[in-house]
Amino acid sequence: MKRILTFWVIGMLMSIIGSKSITKAGIQSVIGGTSAPASTLGPYLTLPFEDDLRPSYQQCTYVESPLSGNLDFDLPLEHREVPTNWTTWSNGYTGDIYLTNEGEFFVSLTLPVGTSAFYFYAQPELKAENTITAIAFDGIDCIEQITQEVNGNSGACYFGFYGTNGSDIANVNISSDAAYAIGEFGISMIPAPEAFLLGNIGLFSLIELKRHRIFEK
């Protein structure tokens, strides 16, 4: 009986710990400033996008995801490279960014089906402070918003979203009142290893409890 009680307690604790980040349905947001991105976003392990080999100044309507599918733009964005033709990004990043065209400051991103977490950085083209807003949708009825003042002369800022309790990120709409660039993308479709492990330890413990109850009958 004592052994069974121990299994029950461990199972309950591990299940609670392993699921504490996914108990509320919807979308959660994370504001990260100009620091380098973490390897996780909420309970999800994120993967940065690979190098875009298309030439600078080319108009692009999508970026290939490192997992599957594409990150689609609803209008063409101009491909740039940091620091070759964009000098004031942040956190030592050197890679691809995508600039809005003149007069088109609202961009809708469509993410690959099954995206659990997504982050990006954004920075105004002008060397001045500007407000950038991002709104994430799960495609049904959940939304989450981040609004940040970002300085075009002192680094791009991080915008992160992740789904909870089975919600995915379907779209992210980005807006400002002046031209800006987005880039340094990261994406996830699977939980971080520690969340997966803890959840499965809890499940195993509960199965073990049930097995012992069967054998005691």
C-alpha positions as CSV (number, residue, x, y, z in Angstrom):
1,M,0.0,0.0,0.0
2,K,2.8,2.4,0.9
3,R,4.5,1.7,-2.5
4,I,1.2,2.4,-4.3
5,L,0.7,5.7,-2.5
6,T,4.3,6.7,-3.5
7,F,3.6,6.0,-7.1
8,W,0.3,8.0,-6.9
9,V,2.0,11.0,-5.3
10,I,4.9,11.0,-7.9
11,G,2.5,10.6,-10.7
12,M,0.3,13.5,-9.7
13,L,3.2,15.8,-9.0
14,M,4.9,15.0,-12.3
15,S,1.7,15.4,-14.3
16,I,1.1,18.8,-12.7
17,I,4.7,20.0,-13.2
18,G,4.8,18.7,-16.7
19,S,1.6,20.5,-17.7
20,K,1.8,23.7,-15.7
21,S,2.7,25.8,-18.8
22,I,-0.3,24.4,-20.9
23,T,-3.2,24.5,-18.4
24,K,-4.9,27.6,-20.0
25,A,-6.3,27.4,-23.5
26,G,-5.4,30.1,-26.0
27,I,-2.2,32.0,-26.9
28,Q,0.4,33.5,-24.6
29,S,2.9,36.2,-25.5
30,V,6.5,36.9,-24.5
31,I,8.3,40.2,-24.9
32,G,12.1,39.7,-25.2
33,G,13.6,43.1,-25.9
34,T,16.8,43.2,-27.9
35,S,18.5,40.2,-26.3
36,A,19.3,37.0,-28.2
37,P,16.4,34.5,-28.4
38,A,16.2,31.7,-25.9
39,S,16.1,28.1,-27.1
40,T,12.6,27.7,-25.7
41,L,9.4,29.7,-25.9
42,G,6.9,28.7,-23.2
43,P,7.0,24.9,-23.0
44,Y,8.3,24.6,-26.6
45,L,11.8,24.0,-28.0
46,T,12.3,26.5,-30.9
47,L,14.4,26.2,-34.0
48,P,15.8,29.2,-35.9
49,F,15.1,29.6,-39.6
50,E,17.9,28.6,-42.0
51,D,19.8,31.0,-44.2
52,D,17.8,32.4,-47.1
53,L,20.0,32.1,-50.2
54,R,17.9,34.5,-52.3
55,P,19.7,37.7,-53.3
56,S,19.3,40.9,-51.3
57,Y,16.6,43.4,-52.5
58,Q,14.5,40.6,-54.0
59,Q,10.8,40.8,-53.3
60,C,9.7,37.7,-51.3
61,T,6.3,36.3,-50.4
62,Y,7.4,33.4,-48.2
63,V,10.3,31.9,-46.2
64,E,10.9,28.2,-45.9
65,S,10.3,26.8,-42.4
66,P,13.1,24.6,-40.9
67,L,10.4,22.1,-39.9
68,S,7.8,21.9,-42.7
69,G,5.9,24.2,-45.0
70,N,6.5,27.9,-45.4
71,L,6.0,31.1,-43.5
72,D,3.9,33.1,-46.0
73,F,3.6,36.9,-46.3
74,D,0.4,38.4,-47.6
75,L,2.4,41.0,-49.6
76,P,5.9,41.0,-51.0
77,L,8.7,42.0,-48.6
78,E,12.2,43.1,-49.6
79,H,14.9,40.6,-48.6
80,R,17.9,42.3,-46.8
81,E,21.0,40.9,-45.0
82,V,22.4,41.9,-41.6
83,P,24.9,43.6,-41.5
84,T,25.5,43.9,-45.3
85,N,22.6,46.1,-46.0
86,W,21.0,46.6,-42.6
87,T,23.4,47.8,-39.9
88,T,21.5,48.3,-36.7
89,W,19.9,44.9,-35.8
90,S,20.6,43.4,-32.3
91,N,22.2,40.6,-30.3
92,G,24.9,40.0,-32.8
93,Y,22.5,38.5,-35.4
94,T,23.8,38.2,-38.9
95,G,21.2,36.9,-41.4
96,D,18.0,37.5,-43.2
97,I,15.4,40.2,-42.6
98,Y,12.4,41.4,-44.7
99,L,11.5,45.0,-45.2
100,T,8.0,46.4,-45.8
101,N,7.5,48.5,-48.9
102,E,6.7,52.2,-48.9
103,G,3.1,52.8,-47.8
104,E,2.5,49.1,-46.9
105,F,2.9,48.9,-43.2
106,F,0.5,46.0,-42.4
107,V,1.8,42.5,-42.9
108,S,-0.1,39.3,-42.2
109,L,2.0,36.1,-41.7
110,T,0.5,32.7,-42.2
111,L,2.4,30.0,-40.3
112,P,2.8,26.3,-41.2
113,V,-0.1,24.1,-40.0
114,G,0.6,22.8,-36.5
115,T,2.9,25.7,-35.4
116,S,2.9,25.7,-31.6
117,A,5.3,28.6,-31.0
118,F,6.7,31.4,-33.1
119,Y,9.0,34.4,-32.6
120,F,10.4,37.1,-34.7
121,Y,12.3,40.4,-34.3
122,A,11.2,43.8,-35.8
123,Q,12.9,47.2,-36.2
124,P,11.8,50.4,-37.9
125,E,13.7,51.5,-41.0
126,L,14.0,55.1,-39.8
127,K,16.6,55.8,-37.1
128,A,14.0,56.8,-34.6
129,E,11.6,55.2,-32.1
130,N,8.4,53.7,-33.5
131,T,5.5,51.6,-32.2
132,I,5.2,48.1,-33.7
133,T,2.2,45.9,-32.9
134,A,1.9,42.1,-33.5
135,I,-1.4,40.2,-33.0
136,A,-1.4,36.4,-33.1
137,F,-4.5,34.3,-34.0
138,D,-5.1,30.6,-33.5
139,G,-7.5,30.5,-36.4
140,I,-10.6,30.1,-34.3
141,D,-11.3,32.5,-31.5
142,C,-8.1,33.2,-29.5
143,I,-5.9,36.2,-30.0
144,E,-2.9,37.8,-28.2
145,Q,-1.3,41.1,-28.8
146,I,2.2,42.6,-28.2
147,T,2.9,46.3,-28.7
148,Q,6.4,47.6,-28.3
149,E,8.3,50.9,-28.8
150,V,11.3,49.9,-31.0
151,N,14.2,52.2,-31.8
152,G,15.5,52.1,-35.3
153,N,18.9,53.1,-34.1
154,S,19.5,50.7,-31.2
155,G,18.3,47.2,-32.1
156,A,15.4,45.0,-33.2
157,C,13.0,43.7,-30.5
158,Y,11.7,40.2,-29.9
159,F,8.0,39.3,-30.3
160,G,7.1,35.7,-29.2
161,F,3.8,33.8,-29.1
162,Y,3.0,30.2,-28.1
163,G,-0.2,28.2,-28.0
164,T,-1.6,26.6,-24.8
165,N,-3.7,23.5,-24.2
166,G,-3.6,22.4,-27.8
167,S,-3.9,25.8,-29.5
168,D,-1.7,26.5,-32.5
169,I,-0.5,29.8,-34.0
170,A,-2.2,30.2,-37.4
171,N,-1.5,33.9,-38.2
172,V,0.5,36.9,-36.9
173,N,-0.5,40.3,-38.1
174,I,2.2,43.0,-37.8
175,S,1.5,46.8,-38.1
176,S,3.2,50.2,-37.6
177,D,2.8,53.6,-39.1
178,A,6.2,53.6,-40.9
179,A,8.4,51.1,-42.7
180,Y,10.0,48.3,-40.7
181,A,11.8,45.0,-41.1
182,I,11.1,41.6,-39.6
183,G,13.4,38.7,-39.3
184,E,15.4,36.4,-37.1
185,F,12.5,33.9,-37.0
186,G,12.1,30.9,-34.8
187,I,9.4,28.2,-34.8
188,S,8.3,25.1,-32.9
189,M,5.8,22.3,-33.3
190,I,6.9,20.1,-30.3
191,P,7.2,20.6,-26.6
192,A,10.6,21.2,-25.0
193,P,12.2,17.9,-23.8
194,E,11.8,18.7,-20.1
195,A,8.1,19.3,-20.5
196,F,7.6,16.1,-22.5
197,L,9.7,14.1,-20.0
198,L,7.9,15.3,-16.9
199,G,4.5,14.7,-18.5
200,N,5.5,11.1,-19.5
201,I,7.0,10.4,-16.0
202,G,3.6,11.4,-14.6
203,L,1.8,9.2,-17.1
204,F,4.1,6.2,-16.4
205,S,3.6,6.5,-12.7
206,L,-0.2,6.6,-13.0
207,I,0.0,3.5,-15.3
208,E,2.1,1.7,-12.7
209,L,-0.4,2.6,-10.0
210,K,-3.2,1.1,-12.1
211,R,-1.1,-2.1,-12.7
212,H,-0.5,-2.6,-9.0
213,R,-4.2,-2.2,-8.2
214,I,-5.0,-4.9,-10.8
215,F,-2.6,-7.3,-9.4
216,E,-3.8,-6.8,-5.8
217,K,-7.4,-7.9,-6.7
